Amino acid sequence: MKRPRIALFGNVYQSKKSTSVKKLLALLEERKAHVFIDSAFYSFLTKKIRIDVPCEGLIEDDAFDADVAISMGGDGTFLETARRVGSRNIPILGINLGHLGFLADYSAEEIPLAVDQIFSDAMNTEERSVLEVSGGVKGYPFALNELAVLKVDSASMISVRVEINGEYLTTYQADGLIINTPTGSTGYALSVGGPVITPGSDIIGLVPVAPHSLTARPLMLHGTAAVTLSVESRDHHFLLSVDGRSETCEDSVKIEVRRAAYRVKVVKRPDGSFYRTLREKLQWNVNSKL
């Protein structure tokens, strides 16, 4: 790829990661890429970290164009980058500066490899499904990872009535309910006992959070399923979280979830393997015996 346009986004809370940012910017400048930086990230780099940031312009809103968007941070930064990219079909390359980091495929040590991939004539990408949420959402209604309805207070459970394609399924008595994509199966859903789903699977996950019934189990739905949620709570409010962006809703609101009409492109390492990532990130290859 000749002189690609790069949209750079990053975590604005990690000053100790400045060495990685400098390395990336130096390599992009050396190869004469057209670099545009998110204005909040630019302000953080120049005012707090106080480093020189070579770029051709700032990204002030979501109306930008690029050949590649780079996310520097953890999975939260990657999700925010995906929100900014939206449906514009711009591949997202994640450089993991966080902890676990399932979404960002490149480590800080692999920044030169990431830059080589950007300039490659055959960039290796995967398409990831997205959920679209209607009802109760005031902000961006799309989720790359998951939607969750959760109780607001810590004292009582909520009741979540679930319909699949208009047919009643069950009512969960629980702390909440997660609806996740295959990408989101290694996020919040995994932490509450949901199964890992391989990327590219045409599946939507339904995972209860601390259910009252021992028979309540995660359920995998076909990717074309339309899910309708009706929530009842003691204080008549519940929390709606869409990829970590949370809003408080009245329990008179119905939530409808279905697969979005677009997918997100994720840049992967040429030698990348989802199964190897699982082994390394979840330490499945570590012998627990002392």
Phi and psi in degrees as a GROMACS rama.xvg file:
@    title "Ramachandran Plot"
@    xaxis  label "Phi"
@    yaxis  label "Psi"
@TYPE xy
-88.5834  122.012  LYS-2
41.0571  66.7738  ARG-3
-67.5795  154.159  PRO-4
-87.5445  121.018  ARG-5
-109.913  128.39  ILE-6
-104.237  117.64  ALA-7
-108.182  125.475  LEU-8
-123.887  151.517  PHE-9
-156.919  166.669  GLY-10
-73.7531  128.163  ASN-11
-100.021  22.5572  VAL-12
-124.743  7.6372  TYR-13
-124.668  81.3303  GLN-14
-62.9656  -30.09  SER-15
-69.1876  -10.0738  LYS-16
-93.0379  12.1396  LYS-17
-61.9882  -30.2732  SER-18
-61.2847  -40.5695  THR-19
-66.7258  -39.5239  SER-20
-64.915  -44.2676  VAL-21
-59.6997  -42.9235  LYS-22
-61.5848  -45.8301  LYS-23
-63.0796  -47.8772  LEU-24
-62.5267  -39.1929  LEU-25
-64.4171  -41.5329  ALA-26
-68.4754  -39.8205  LEU-27
-67.0915  -37.8255  LEU-28
-68.4221  -39.822  GLU-29
-60.7315  -34.8361  GLU-30
-97.8495  10.2965  ARG-31
59.5392  39.9751  LYS-32
-73.5923  152.257  ALA-33
-85.3031  107.437  HIS-34
-106.631  128.278  VAL-35
-124.542  133.265  PHE-36
-118.926  139.205  ILE-37
-54.945  132.937  ASP-38
-61.0496  -37.5555  SER-39
-66.8893  -39.6673  ALA-40
-68.137  -40.0387  PHE-41
-61.504  -44.2832  TYR-42
-62.1712  -40.4376  SER-43
-63.4226  -44.3911  PHE-44
-67.9674  -40.3948  LEU-45
-85.5262  -32.9147  THR-46
-96.9142  -36.7857  LYS-47
-94.0293  -49.1869  LYS-48
-81.5218  -25.887  ILE-49
61.0597  55.0942  ARG-50
-117.856  156.436  ILE-51
-76.0889  129.598  ASP-52
-121.525  98.4315  VAL-53
-74.8036  121.869  PRO-54
-157.859  164.161  CYS-55
-96.7026  -10.1488  GLU-56
175.57  170.061  GLY-57
-109.469  149.965  LEU-58
-99.7708  111.342  ILE-59
-94.5605  -26.0452  GLU-60
-143.183  -159.981  ASP-61
-95.3232  5.47928  ASP-62
-94.2672  63.7886  ALA-63
-121.448  162.558  PHE-64
-126.744  144.734  ASP-65
-162.119  159.758  ALA-66
-83.939  -32.0229  ASP-67
-146.683  141.086  VAL-68
-108.008  130.341  ALA-69
-106.259  130.806  ILE-70
-110.358  120.787  SER-71
-111.497  108.706  MET-72
156.909  -149.116  GLY-73
-101.098  -160.662  GLY-74
-65.9498  -32.3107  ASP-75
-62.2894  -41.4414  GLY-76
-65.3621  -39.0171  THR-77
-63.6651  -43.3636  PHE-78
-63.5416  -38.4372  LEU-79
-67.5487  -38.0367  GLU-80
-62.9466  -42.1084  THR-81
-61.6628  -37.1923  ALA-82
-64.2584  -42.2677  ARG-83
-67.1413  -37.9454  ARG-84
-69.4644  -41.3465  VAL-85
62.4323  -133.997  GLY-86
-96.1215  17.9793  SER-87
-83.8267  5.70833  ARG-88
64.3899  27.8335  ASN-89
-89.3035  122.009  ILE-90
-61.701  141.433  PRO-91
-111.604  125.534  ILE-92
-108.618  121.027  LEU-93
-101.369  128.871  GLY-94
-108.885  113.738  ILE-95
-79.358  113.262  ASN-96
-113.721  9.77245  LEU-97
-99.8474  -141.274  GLY-98
-101.999  -88.9831  HIS-99
-70.2542  -60.1501  LEU-100
63.6687  72.6942  GLY-101
-79.2335  -30.1147  PHE-102
-80.9802  -40.0685  LEU-103
-82.256  117.549  ALA-104
-88.1777  -15.6519  ASP-105
-110.026  137.306  TYR-106
-85.3371  170.003  SER-107
-60.8464  -33.4855  ALA-108
-71.3251  -17.8202  GLU-109
-100.839  18.6127  GLU-110
-57.9688  -43.7248  ILE-111
-59.0284  -39.5557  PRO-112
-64.1287  -39.3067  LEU-113
-63.3834  -41.8819  ALA-114
-66.1748  -40.0131  VAL-115
-58.7301  -39.583  ASP-116
-66.0723  -37.5861  GLN-117
-62.4913  -38.752  ILE-118
-88.3641  2.38057  PHE-119
-73.0613  148.03  SER-120
-77.2498  -11.8967  ASP-121
-134.472  73.5464  ALA-122
-63.3965  132.269  MET-123
-84.7662  112.414  ASN-124
-128.971  153.926  THR-125
-119.996  146.068  GLU-126
-98.9347  131.026  GLU-127
-116.489  136.177  ARG-128
-72.3357  157.175  SER-129
-129.831  146.534  VAL-130
-98.2731  141.686  LEU-131
-111.068  130.746  GLU-132
-115.942  133.704  VAL-133
-129.967  148.864  SER-134
92.6828  112.311  GLY-135
83.404  -8.81665  GLY-136
-94.0415  118.656  VAL-137
-92.8766  -25.5671  LYS-138
-102.354  -145.082  GLY-139
-65.8543  120.771  TYR-140
-93.6059  24.4694  PRO-141
-122.922  147.658  PHE-142
-135.613  125.835  ALA-143
-80.9297  -32.252  LEU-144
-96.9907  -68.9427  ASN-145
-162.732  161.488  GLU-146
-111.863  141.195  LEU-147
-137.089  135.365  ALA-148
-105.257  129.549  VAL-149
-137.331  155.286  LEU-150
-69.9918  150.168  LYS-151
-84.8958  -46.7835  VAL-152
-95.1538  173.308  ASP-153
-99.9406  2.1407  SER-154
-93.5599  -33.9738  ALA-155
-133.516  154.783  SER-156
-79.8423  173.766  MET-157
-118.268  159.832  ILE-158
-106.487  126.417  SER-159
-119.884  108.34  VAL-160
-85.2677  129.058  ARG-161
-118.372  129.816  VAL-162
-119.309  137.729  GLU-163
-114.966  117.518  ILE-164
52.5836  38.377  ASN-165
86.1593  -7.60367  GLY-166
-100.077  132.659  GLU-167
-63.8429  130.818  TYR-168
-100.252  -66.6653  LEU-169
-168.797  173.055  THR-170
-118.418  115.782  THR-171
-83.8406  129.345  TYR-172
-98.5867  107.15  GLN-173
-160.738  176.989  ALA-174
-75.4658  -18.3076  ASP-175
171.841  -176.996  GLY-176
-144.612  134.79  LEU-177
-109.87  135.607  ILE-178
-116.904  119.088  ILE-179
-128.373  155.441  ASN-180
-83.3421  171.424  THR-181
-56.6566  -38.7904  PRO-182
-59.9412  -42.1149  THR-183
-75.9605  -5.41019  GLY-184
-66.904  -20.0805  SER-185
-98.4305  13.1102  THR-186
-105.262  -127.964  GLY-187
-56.7164  -41.5204  TYR-188
-58.7464  -40.1009  ALA-189
-63.7186  -37.4543  LEU-190
-69.4152  -18.1015  SER-191
-110.998  18.1149  VAL-192
99.538  10.3706  GLY-193
-75.1959  156.794  GLY-194
-79.4709  152.788  PRO-195
-78.4885  132.936  VAL-196
-117.748  132.251  ILE-197
-68.4852  139.527  THR-198
-57.4067  144.718  PRO-199
91.9654  -12.8828  GLY-200
-67.8852  142.638  SER-201
-89.7726  68.5108  ASP-202
-138.802  145.863  ILE-203
-120.686  131.706  ILE-204
-92.8294  145.864  GLY-205
-127.511  108.138  LEU-206
-128.537  115.911  VAL-207
-73.5571  148.956  PRO-208
-104.692  114.163  VAL-209
47.7758  61.5387  ALA-210
-68.881  148.222  PRO-211
-73.2204  -31.007  HIS-212
-91.9431  135.521  SER-213
-71.7203  -16.1404  LEU-214
-87.5617  -7.79033  THR-215
-73.4842  123.085  ALA-216
-132.82  156.894  ARG-217
-58.9797  147.962  PRO-218
-130.107  133.443  LEU-219
-100.124  128.738  MET-220
-111.008  156.248  LEU-221
-64.4955  146.844  HIS-222
-61.0248  -18.578  GLY-223
-89.1681  -0.175776  THR-224
-65.4417  143.006  ALA-225
-106.934  123.571  ALA-226
-111.782  129.442  VAL-227
-116.919  129.165  THR-228
-117.111  132.934  LEU-229
-122.951  125.883  SER-230
-113.579  137.459  VAL-231
-122.904  136.251  GLU-232
-142.185  161.03  SER-233
-62.7625  -38.0677  ARG-234
-99.3436  10.3905  ASP-235
65.4718  23.2163  HIS-236
-137.086  153.76  HIS-237
-145.791  165.416  PHE-238
-99.8366  130.246  LEU-239
-110.389  119.241  LEU-240
-116.403  124.953  SER-241
-119.926  102.8  VAL-242
52.4823  40.4144  ASP-243
87.2173  -8.09911  GLY-244
-88.9766  112.373  ARG-245
-105.477  143.562  SER-246
-138.242  148.258  GLU-247
-94.3187  130.241  THR-248
-122.291  151.727  CYS-249
-78.1326  148.199  GLU-250
-76.3953  5.6362  ASP-251
-82.307  -10.3065  SER-252
-82.5194  133.498  VAL-253
-96.1313  136.963  LYS-254
-107.222  128.415  ILE-255
-118.04  133.976  GLU-256
-131.125  133.848  VAL-257
-152.322  168.168  ARG-258
-67.89  136.773  ARG-259
-73.4229  164.151  ALA-260
-79.0363  -8.76284  ALA-261
-123.88  165.464  TYR-262
-123.544  160.837  ARG-263
-103.562  132.128  VAL-264
-90.4071  127.158  LYS-265
-115.851  127.46  VAL-266
-78.3024  128.784  VAL-267
-116.03  153.89  LYS-268
-62.5601  143.812  ARG-269
-56.8532  -33.5681  PRO-270
-101.111  17.6258  ASP-271
-69.4763  149.775  GLY-272
-146.111  126.785  SER-273
-61.1905  -38.2609  PHE-274
-70.0609  -36.2881  TYR-275
-66.412  -38.6614  ARG-276
-60.2969  -43.3813  THR-277
-59.6522  -46.3904  LEU-278
-59.5084  -43.5171  ARG-279
-75.9596  -46.2132  GLU-280
-71.5003  -39.9553  LYS-281
-95.0774  1.59845  LEU-282
56.2473  41.2971  GLN-283
-69.1036  -19.8101  TRP-284
-93.8024  8.07297  ASN-285
-92.2079  128.649  VAL-286
-78.0357  118.172  ASN-287
-78.9954  -9.20758  SER-288
-74.6138  136.25  LYS-289
